[in-house]
Amino acid sequence: MPENSPSQFSFRGSSFDGMIEALGGAFGTFRAEPIGRIGDFDWEIDLAACDNAVLISGYHQNEFQFSIAPTSETAQYLSIVIPRSGGMAVTYGDRTAEAGGGKLLLYNNFEPDRVIMHGQSNVIDELLLNWSVILQAVSQTFEVPLSGSLDLLPELELATPTGQMIGDLVSTMMSGLRDNGALLRSPIAMTYLTQALADLVVRQIPHRLSHLLDKTPCSIAPRHVRRAIEYMQANIDQPITMPMVAEAAGVSGRALQLGFRAFRETTPVAYLMMLRLRAARQDLLDPDSNQSVRKVCLKWGFSHFGRFAIAYKATYGEKPSDTRKRVNRSPF
């Protein structure tokens, strides 16, 4: 039976037919069949959703395979799979891509012919990133719209530098969404992490547009950087993304990166973080504010309290908790 909340959903049961019925209603045209003979079939799927990302954590007692036929109402997304036990594979004709054994799996849900769950007592974590976020990252990075498949390399070794970087970010997002995590209550932080992940995927994982990374972007002037900063300052309390900033400045994402490095000796992401760090300090210095340090941290888009504290101390020479204590002790 499903147990639902506004951003979290759970499905569980003890029969294969029950799983098909439940998931068919949740995900669309769902067809599945067991691999080999099965008796009891315990299964459980938990979902946590926010604007542009969904975490699916699934347990299945036995192996099976399935396909989902997209409909006009089916959301398109990039799926990033990290198994905790067992494995998962997708097939494209006679090609197969696998997750497990030190590899994560990336695929567009509209493209595989089949999805296969391997191993007994299979436990899989799957982060779904709205495909519109990938399209936006492609457009901003390459200054061209994406037509057709991106042909993204589907397997990534977690032991490689790129695999470790993307794997760590995906794991951070999964932890922040699971069990009513902090990211469900911090849309600014979730927007930042979602965009960062999309940018990493587009820039670091091979695909059919990767050769365009060597292309020189359009030129940028100081006025474009000023427009970007004005937009950041006006929308600092909103879950803005770098593509939104670039659009407001009238340049591409790559050009914006080059402009900030040339005229501000930093990146647009780092500059926005500096503005939000300053806003957090203003809240902590407000003697009339009763917000906890942790709430201030989440309010301004910092999902990891420890990293926020380190960045805050490096910038202002004291811990955020010390700022709050000092203000509370003031006789004025």
N, C-alpha and C positions, 0 to 999 in steps of 0.2 A: 504493500500500500504506500502511496506517496505521502511524505510528510513535508509540507511546504511552508516557506516564509517568503517575505518580499524579494530576497536576493539569494536564497538557498533552497534547493529541492533535493529530496532523497527518494529513491526507488529501491525496493528490495523484494526478494521472493525466494521460493525454493523449487521452482519448476522452469524448464526451458520455455515451454509454451507461455507461461506467465510473463517471462522476460520479453518475449516477442510482442505480446499484447501491450505491455507497459511502454516499451521503447518505441513501438510503432506509433502510439498516440503522442509521444513526446517529441519524436524526431522526424516524422514523415513516413514515406514508403520504406519500410524496414523489412528486409528478408534475411533470415538466418537459418543455419543448419549446424548441428553438432558435428564434430570430427570424431568418428568412432562411436562406440556404444556408451550411453550415459544412463545412470539411474537417477539418483537425486541430483539436483542442479541448483545449489545455493548461489545467489548472486546479489550484488548490491552496487548501486551507482549513486554517488553524491555529486551535486552540481552547485557551484557558487558563481553568480553572474554579476557583472557590472556593465557599464556602457559598451565597451569595445572588447571585452574579454570574458571568457567562461572557463572555469576549471572543472574538469570531469575527473573524478577518482572512482575507478571501477574495480570490483572484485568479482571473479567468475571461477566457480569450482572446477569446471572442465573446459577443454578446448572447443572452440566453435569458429565459424566464419560467417560474415554477413556482408550485405550491400545495402546502401541507402540510395534510392533514386531521387535526385533533386526535383523539387516542384517549384512553381513560381513563388511559393512562400518560404522556401528553404533558404536560410542565411548561408552565405558563402564565407568561408574562413580559412585561415592557415592553422593547421593543427600541428602542435609540437608535442611529441610523445616521449616520456621518460618512464620506463617500467621500474617498479619496485621489486617485482618477482615475475618470472615468466617473460614473455615477449609479445610483440605485436608486429604484424607485417601488412603491407599494402601491395596489391598487384596492379600492373598496368600492362595488359596483354600478356606477353611472356616474360616481362620484367617484374622483379620483386624487390622491395626495399624493406629493411627490418630495423626494429628498435630492440635493444637488449644487448648484452655482452659488451657494454661500454660504448654503445652508440645510441644517439637520440634520432628520432624520425621526424621529418617535416613533410607535410603534404597538404595540398588544397583539397578540401572535402568533395569538390565537384569532379575530381579527376580519376580516382582509383576505380578499378572494376570490382575489387573485393578487399575486405579487411579481415585479417586472420588473427585470432587470439591464441597464443601458444602457451603450453605448460599447464600443469595442474595448479590450482589455487593461484590463479593469475591476478596480480594487482598492478594496475596501470594508472599513472597520472597523465592527463592530457590537457594542455593549455590551448584553447581556441582563441585566435586573434582575428577580429573582424577583418575580412579581406579588404575593406575600404581603407583601412590603415596602411596596409601593404601598398595598395594602389597610390595612395597619397605620398608615401615614401619614395616609390618609384618615380612619380611625376616630379617631385622636388629634387631628387638626386640626379636624374638623367635629363630633365627638361623635355621629356617626351611622355605621352600617355601610353599605357600598356594595352596592347591589343592581343588577345589570345592568351595562351599559357605562358607563365614566366619560366617554365622548365627549371625549377629550382632543384638543386642537388638534394635528393631526399634523405641521405644518410650523413650524419656528422659524428666523427669520433670525439668522444668527450675528453680524451687525453690530449688532443691538440690544443694550441692556444685559443683558436677560435671556438672550438667545442667547449673548452672550459669557461670562456667568457660568456657565451650564450647559455650554456647549461647552468651557470651560477645565477644569471639574471632570471632565467625561467624558474629555477628553484625558489628564488626570492619571491617572485610573483605568486607562485603556487602556495608558499607558506603564508603570504599575506592575504590570500583569499580563503584558505582552508579554515574551517572551524570558526566562522564569523570573524575572520582576521581583520587586522587594522586597515588593509587596503580597501575593504568594503565601505569604510567610513572616511576615506581620504581620496576624493575624486581627483584632486590636483596631483597627488603622488601617483595614482594609478594611470592618469593620462601621461605623465612624464615617463613612467616605466614602459608603458605600451608603445609610445613613440620611440623610445630608445631601443626597444627590442626590434621593432620594424626596421629602423635604420641599420642596426647590426646585421639583420638578415639580408637586407638589400645590398649592403656594402661588403659583407664578409663571406657570404655563401655563394658559390658559383651559380650563375643562371644565364639565360640567353642574352641579357643586356649588360653583363659584367664588363665586356670590352669597352663600353662607353664611359667607364670610370676614368679612363685616361683622357677623355675629351675635356678641353678647357672650357669652363663655364663662362657665361656672359659677364662683362665687367661690372663692377659695383663702385659706387661713390660714397663719400662720407654721409651724404644726405640719406642714403638708404639705411645706413646704420642708425642714424638719428631717428628715422621713422620707426625702425624696429624697436628701439629703446622706448620711444614714446608709447608705442602699442603695449609693450610689456608693462610699463608703469601704470597705464590706464586699466589694465586687465590682470593685475598681479594676483587678485583674489579669485580668479577664474581658472578652470583647468585648460589653459591654452597650450597649444603644441607649436613646435618650431615651424611646421608648414603654415600654420595660421599667422605666425610672426612674419615669415617670408612673404606671404601674400600681402600682408598689410604694408610691408616695405616695398613691394613691387619687384621682387627679385626671386630667384630660385633658392632652394635650400642650400645648395652647394655654394652659390654666390654669397649668400648670407654668412656662411662659415668663413669664407675667405675674407669678407669685409670686416668681420669682427676681429679676425686674427691680424689683419693689416692695420686697422684703425683703433682697436681697443686692446690688442695683445691678449685676447682671450677668445673663448667660444661663446656663441649665443646662449647655449645651455648653461654654461658657468656664470654668465652675466645674469641670467634670470634667477639662478640659485642665489647669487649675491643679493639681488633685490629682495628675494623672499626671506633670506637670512636676516636682512635688515628689518623687514616687517615683523619677523618673529621677535627680534630684540625690542622693537618698539612696544609690542604687546607685553613682553616680560618686564619692561620698565614702567608700565602703566600701573600706578598704585591702586587704581580703582578696578582693575581686572581681577576676577577670581578664577580665571582659567588655569588649569594645571599646566606644568611644563610640557607634559606629554600631549595634551590637547592642542597647545600652541604649535607643537612640532607637526602634528597631523594636519592642523588647519592650513599650514603654509606648504604642504606637499612633501614633507620629509617622512617617509614611511619607516625608516630605521632610526630609532631613537639614539642608539650608540653613535652612528655616523653623524647624525645631526649635532650631537654634543661635541664630537671631535672637530667638526667644521666650525661650530660656533666658538669654541675655545681658541682655535687657530686664528680666527678673525678678530675676536674681541678680548682675548687674553683671560677669559674666565669661563667657568661652566655655566650653562643656562640656569641651572638650579641656584648657583651662587648669585646670579643677577637677580633672580626672584627674591632670594633671602635678603639681599642687600636693600632692595626696594621696600620689603615688608618691615625691615628694622628702622627705616628712615622715620625721624620724628615729624616730618612735614607731611 
